[in-house]
Structure formats: structure tokens, C-alpha cells
Amino acid sequence: MPATTKKQVHLAAQLPGIHNVTVWSDPRSESQIAIDSFIRLAQTIERGKFDFFFLAEGLRLREHKGQVYDLDIAGRPENLTVLSALAAVTTHLGLAATVNATFNEPYEVARRFATLDRLSGGRAAWNVVTSYDAFTGENFRRGGFLPEADRYTRAAEFLTASRKLWDSWAQGDLKADAATGEFTAAGAGRFAHRGQHFDISGRFTTPSGPQGHPVIIQSGESDAGREFAASDAEVIFSKHNRIDVAREFYRDVKRRLATYGRSPDDLLILPTANAVVADTDEEAAAYAEEISRELVSPQTAIAHLEAVWGRDLSAYDPDGPLPDIEPEDDAHFLKGHSVFRKGRAETARQWRKLAEERNFSIRELVIEVGGRQTFVGSPQTVADAIDDYVQSEGADGFVLVPHLTPGGLDDFVDRVVPILQEKGVHRDDYTGTTLRDHLGLSGAPRPAGWGGPGQPLRTGRDDKEIPA
């Protein structure tokens, strides 16, 4: 019998930003916002033949007790501008940006992604998100103009309208025919969309890039989020640090694909993860412990607890037990942070139960509950663990988040990637030019002629919900 083909391990990387902290005070850490840091990390992971480089987005500086939340990365440049710059200094690496569908407009966003896809030769991806709060909306003229549920339907219609814009240029519309003097076809770029949230029509300025549409990424894990991922997304981020939970999520999302006429290969599930690599497993374990305590400083531990408790807990010892007082419904301690905004009383109950069972201090608890999947060990140990995770259908790969900027993935690329290549589960070199080529996506939406004949066109549905 022929040998079973092993699954390929897909790898991506995220420069830490929103909802992440880095050890910025470490002497090895460099600027979190300078273009040199973005370039170095992007070129490092391209050398490791990663699929894509990802940037998160924040539309307002978050606040803690009325002050800027200085555990965040402040001053981060706008995503698509950074990725456009990276397109000029990379050749194959995919370029993925979070862009908000609540405080933007389809024409503007569609044009920016079409431009990035053309500039990069077909390497653009869009992580579609919404904003839930009027606090962020204060930065915009519309403010908190929609109920939260309506923002999801607006985002779904936003994606539908964007697809119409990308599809408004057909093959051959850009003629540049010197003999006839015709530069564009008469109907080039003409579009119209009328719906609950958008009533737009006119001419779209930018022909689609090589992919037709950018790769669509989604990050919700609710039931509605899983359904959207199965129907329309091509990559879904997840966050599971237990293999049994990860496998359940993987099976659940993949089984939903058939409802929409899609195969399991049409959607990749990529959890965020950390990797700590050293010469031996023992050295890596010690280093991982050091990193955890640097990432969750005493200040960070108390700030996270205050976000859930809604109280000033600065008098508590971060290396002591949890407070014996109950949470208050106060949203003013941490504004603009979506992680702790719902079910805070239940979160506190679960945290207290875990702390009692494991005898955790405040800091130890925050390290535990805030951790993502982490691979720790020698290069061989880390490579084996990642391969086993993917082969056992816990994921299709990982989005690695380094603890140091910009050199936090140097050891992984130099020492772990070669082992994955020897195993035959990670490419030795890029075999295609577009991000969809790297991801191995089938049935991807490309207008006929832009990505090859016979490619199906997925237009989306007006009633999709895109959970935050």
C-alpha cells in the first residue's frame, strides 16, 4: 500500500501588537514601531518559507484607569501602509492585515487591498473584524452609531460589497491598445450595491490583483463565528492551549464546510502559538519560565485582574492569593479591550476555582489563563511537537508570536524549520507566487481570467454575520 501523505505544516508570524505584550525592556529588544523591525522579522520568516506575515489593528489607544494602557504597543503605524512597504523588500511572503469593517467604507478598503495585491504580486490577505464599543467610536464622526449585533450584519454586507468592487474589472478591461487608442473597456470598474448599510454605485478605480480577492481571514470562535468561517473564510485564527479542545474545534469547523459546498482543504485553522527553543529541553524549560515572568510582570498581572474585577486592586500582592472580594460591574478600568468585556463574573468564578485547585498566586494565574499554545524544547523536540499537533488534526499550522521584537523567531527559523523540512512537512522553497499558492487553497475566488480559466466565483451572501 502507498505510504500515507503527511500533512504540510503551515507557518505564519505576527509582530506583537494589540492583545499582546512583548518584553520591550529586554536589552535584546529593538523598536516596536520602526520600519526596520518590520523588515527584519518579515525577511527572517520569508527565509523560513513561512506563508504570511500578520499585523493586528487597534483604532484607539486603550486606557487603564483613565490612562493610556502602557502594556500595549503604542504608536503602531497603520497596517496596510506597513505591508505595502514590506511588499517591496520581500518576494513571496504573504501580507495579512486586520482592517476594521465598522469604521471604514467598502470602496476605500477594497481599493487598498486591491492595490496591495497588485503591488505584491498576489500576496494580500484581510482579517475582517468589527468594533463593539462607543469608546473606539469617539475617534470617528459616526461614534457608537450601531448596536453591536448590527455591526456584525454591517461587516457581512461590507464583505459582499467589497467582492462586487473587486469583481467589477474583468479580464481584458485594461486594454492599453495603442492601435485603437482604447485604454479601458467601456464598462470597466462599473459597480452597484444596495443593501441595509450601503447604497453605492460608480466606477472602481483599481483592477483586481493576481488573486482576484485577497485571502479572507476570520478570528471568531463562537458558533456564529465558526459558521462564518465555514461559509466564507479561508483562514481562521484560534487560541487553544489544550490539544483535546483544539481537536474538537478543528473537527467542528471542518465538518461545517460541506454545507457550503466546500472541502476541508478550503479552510485552514491556524492557532496562535509561542515557541521557546534552546540546546536542551531543560534549558528551554528554564528559559520559557523566565519569558513567562517577563511577559507577565507584577504590573501586568494586577492590570489583568482589575480588568475582570472592575476594582482597584493595586494594594494586592501579585505574588499573593486572589482577592476575596467579588467583582464589580465597572467598565472604566480597561477601555477598548474586547477580551474581558463579557461574562466577567463567570470569568472571575472560573479563575478563582482554578487558583484554588492549583494553588496559584495572582501572577501565576494570569500566566496560566493568558497562555496560548507554547512549544518548548530543543529544536528536535519543538519540531516533533508541532508536527504531531498538525498530523493529529489539532491544527493546520500556527501563527507564531515572538516574545522579542524583531529577533524572537531567529532560533525557530534557523534551527526548527530545517528539521520540519527534513521531515517533509514544510516546504524547502516556495513553489508558487501568490498567498493562495502557499496556503494550497482550492476553489479560491478569482474572477475568470485573472487567476486562470474556470475558477469559481464566490460572491457571498448579504445575511452573513461576522462575529468580532
N, C-alpha and C positions, 0 to 999 in steps of 0.2 A: 504494500500500500504506500502511496506517496506520503512523504512527511507533511505534517500539518504546517501551513504557513503561519509564522509568528506575526502578531500584530506589530505595526510600527508604532514607536513611541513619539508622539508629537510634543514638541517643546516650544514654549514661548517665554517671554520675560516681561516683567512690569517694573518700571522705575517707580519706587515707592512714592506715594503721594497721599491722596485722600484715603482715610480709613487705615493708613499705615503709619508707623513711626520707624525712623531709622536711627542708628547710633551716630547722629551728626557730630557729637562731641568727641568721637574716636579720632585720634590723630591721623588715622589712615583714611578718614572720610574727607571728601572734597565737596565742592559746591553742589547743593541740591537743585539749583536752578540754572547754572551756567550751561551754555550750549556744548562746551567741551565734555561735560559729564554725560549728556545725552549721546553725543557722538561716540564716546569711548565705550559705553555699555552696548549701544547698538552694533558697533563694529565687532565687539567681543562675541556677542551671541550670533552674529552672522558668520563669524569664523567657526562657531559651533554648529552651523547649519540649522539654527532654530527657524520655526515657522514665522513668528512675528514678534514685534516689539509693541507693548501696550502702554497707553497712558490713560489714567483715570482723570476725572474732571471735578472741580468744585467751583461753583458760581458765586460763592461768598465765603469770606474768611469766617470760620466757625468761632463761636465765643464760649468761654467758660467763666461763669460768674461775672459776666459783663465785659470780660477782657478777651483779646484775641487768644484763641486756644493754641498756645505756642508749642504744643506737642505735634501739631500738624506741620506740613511743609508749606510755608507761606512764601508768596512771591512767585509761584509756579507760572511760567509762560503758557499761553493758550495752546491747546493740543495740536490742532491741525497746522498751525504755523510751525511748531517744532518738527512735526512729522514731515512737512514739506522740505524743511532744511535737511532732515535725515535722508530724504529721497535722493539728494544729490551726493551723499557720501556713502551710500550703500547700493548694492546692485540687485539683490534677491530678497532681502528680508522684508516680510510683511509689515505694514504700518497701521496699527489699530488705535482708534481714538474713541473715547467716550464723548458723545455730544448730546446735550440735553434737548428733549423734544417738548419741554414745557415752555421755555423762554427763548425759543428760536422759531424760524419760519421755514417751511419746506423748500421754497425756492433757494434761499440762502444756503442752507445745509446741503441740499442736493448739488448745488453748483460747487461748493467747496470740496465735497467728496469726489465728484466727477473730475475736478481739477487735480486732486491728489492722485487719483487712479491713473490719470493720463501722465502726470509728471513722473510717477514712479514706475510706469510700465505695467500697471495692473496689480498693485500691491496694497490697496486700501481696504480697511475694514472699519465698520461703525458699530460701536457698542451703544445701543439705544436705551436711554434711561429717562426718567421723569423726576421732577422736583415736587415734593409734597408740601412745602411749608411757605407761609407768607413771609417768614424771616428772609429767605433767599429772594423771594419776590420783591422785597423792598429795593433791590438793586435794579429793578426793571419797571418800566412805566405801568405794566399791567398788574404788578404786585400779585397778591394772592387771589387771582381773579376766578379761579375754578375750584370747585370741590375736588377732593383727592381722587374720587372714583372717575370723575370726568377727565382728569389728566391722563388716565390710562387710555380712555377711548380717543382722546386727542392724539396721543402718541401713536396709536394704531393707525388713525387716519393720516397722521403725519407721514408714516412709512409708506402707506398706499399712495399718497400724493407724490412723494419723492420718487417712487418707482415709475410713476407716469412721466415725471420730468426726465428721468434717465432714459426712458424708452422713447422719448419724443424725437430723437435723432435715429434714423435708420441707416443701414449700410448704403453708402453711395450718396448720402445727403451732402456731404462735404466734397464737392466736385473739384474745385480749383482747375477748371478746364480752360486752358489758355486759348484753345482753338475756337471755342464758342463764347468765351468771355463770361461763362457762368461759374460763379464761385460756390454757391449753395443751392440746393433744391428749393423749390417754391414753398414746400411745406415743412422745411427743416425746423425742428425745435418747437413746433406748434403743440400746445397742450391746453387742457381744460380739466379742472376738477371742481366738483361742487359737493359739499358734504356738510356735516353738522358744525365742524370747526373751521373749515377752509372753503372759500369760494374764489378760486384763482384761475386765470387763463392768460395766455400770451405766448411768448416765444422764449424758450430756454436757450441760454447762450452757449452752453458747453456740451459738445458731443461726448458721449459716454467713453470711458476708458476701456482698456482691453478686457476687463472683467464684465462690462455691461453695468452691473450693480456692484457696489462694494460688498464684501462679506459682511453678513449681519450677525452680530454677537448679542447675547442676552444674558442677564445675570440673576434673574429672579428664581427662587426655589419654592414658592408657593404653588398650589395646584394650578392656578391660572398661569403662573409663570412657566410651569412645565408644559402646559398646553400650548402656550405661545411658542416656546422653544421647538416643540414637536411640529408645529404647523409652519413656522416661518424662519426661525433662526437657523444658523449654520454652525455656530459655536455657542456653547453655554458654559459660563463660569459656574463653579460650585465651590463649596467650602465644607469639607468633611475631613476630620482627623481620625475617624474610625473606619476601617475597611469594610465592616459589615454594613454600616449606614451608607457608605459610598456605593457599594454594590447594589443595594436596594434602590437608591436614587438612579443609578445607571440603568438598571433593568426597567424601572418605571418609565423613565423618559423615552428610552429606546422603543418600548412596546407601543407607545402612543404614535409613533411615526407612521405606521401603516394606515391609520385613519385618514391621513392626508396624502396618501399615495407616495409616501417616501420610504426609503430603505434605511437601515441602521447606519449606513455609511454617509448619509446625507447630513448628519449632525454629530459633531464631536463634543465630548464632555471633558472639559479641562479644569480641574480644581486648581486653586492657587496653592502654592507649596513653598516651603523653605528647604534648603539643602545645606548641611554643615559637613564639610569634608576635611579630613586630616589623615596623617600617615596610618594611624591605627584607629580601631573602633573606640578604644579607651580615650585617646586624645581627642577624638571628635566629640565624645560624650561630655568631656570636661569643657570643651570649647562651646558646645551647644548650651550648657548650663550658664556659662559666662555671658553668652549672647542674650539669653532669655532675661537675665537680670539687668543687662544694659538696656534692652528694649523696654522692659517694664521697670522703670525706676520707681523709687518711692512716690515721687510726684505723679507719675503716670498711674500707678495703682490707685491712689486716692481719687484722682480725677475720674477714672473709670467707675469707681464705686459711687461717687457723687452723682454721676450721670444717671445711674439706676435709682439710687435712693432719693434723689431730689433734695438733698440736705447738705449743709456744710459739714464735712467730715474731716476737716483739716486737723482737728485735735486728736484724731485716732492714729495709732501707730501702724504704719503699713506692714510691719512685720508681726503685728499682733492679730487677735481674732476679729471677726466681722462685728459690726455694731449690733447691739442687742435691741436697737430701736427699729421701728418699721419705716418703710419708705413713705415719702410724701409725694403728692401729685403736683410737682413743681417742674415746669419745663424750662425754667430760666437758667438752670445751672449749665446746661450744654445746649447751645442753639446751633441748628444747621447740621446736626449729626443724626443720620437716619437709623443707626444701629440700635439705639436704646429708646426709641420713641414709642414703641408699642409693647404692651404686656409687661410693664416694668415691675409690677407687684409679683407677677408669676416668675419673672426672671430672678428677682430677689429671693423668692422662696426656693427656687432651684439652686441658686448659688449657695444659700445658707445650708441646704441639705448636703450639697457636695463638700462644702467646707467642713461640716461636722463628720461626714463619713471618712474624709481623707486627712482630717486634722490640718487643714490649710490655713495659713495666715492670709490676710488681705492680698498681699503681693503674690503669694503662691497661687491663690485662687485666680487672680487676674491673668497670670501667666498661663494657667491651665485653660480657662474658658476662652481666652483670646487666641489660643494657638491654632494654626492651620496645620495641614499635613506636613510633617517635617521628616526628612530623610537624613539620618545621622550615621556617620561611619567612615571607614576607609573608602577610597574610590570604588573598589570592588563591591563592598557592602552596599553602598548607595546605588550603584548601577543595578545590582541584583534586586534590590528592594523596589526600585522604580519599574524595572521590567516585570517583576512578579505582580505588582499592582495593576499594570496595564493588561498583562496576559490573563489575569483572573477577573477582568472586566469590572475593575473598580473605577477606571477612567480610561480615556483615550490618550492621555498625556497630562502635562502640567504646565501651568503658568508660574514660573519661578520668580519669587520676590526676594531680592538680595537684602541683607541687613546693612550692607555698606554701599555707599554711592561714591564712585561708579564701579569699583573693582570687586564687588561682592560675589560675582559669578566667575571670576577668573579661574579659580581652582576647579569649579564644576566643568567648565568648558575644556580646560587643559587636561583634566585627569579622569573625569567621569564619562564625558562624551566619547572618547576613544574606546572605552570598554563597551558602551552601548553599540558603537559601530562594529566592533569585533563580534558582538552577539548577533549582528544582523538585524537589529531592531531600530536603528537610527541611520538616516542617510549618510553616505560618505560625501556626497555633494548634491547640490540642487539639480534636479532633472527637468524642471520647468521654470517658467519666468514669472508666473502670477502667484498670488497668495493662494488662490484656489488650487493651483497645481501642487503647491506644498502641502495643503491640507488634504488632498486627494478627494475633494468633494465631487460627487456625481449629481447630475441633474441640476446643476447650478444655474441661476437665472442670468442668461445673457441674451440680449436682443439678437435676432437672427442676423448673421453676417458679422457681428462684432466679435463673437467668440467662436465662430465656426458654424457651419450649417447644421440645422436640425436640433439646436439646443432649445429645450423647452423654456417658455417664459412664464414665470410665476408672478402674478400681479397682486397677490394678497387679497384680503377681504376687509371691507370697511368696518366690520364689527369686531376686529381683533382687539384684545386687551394686552397691553404690555406692562406687566407689573414692575414697580420700582425695584 
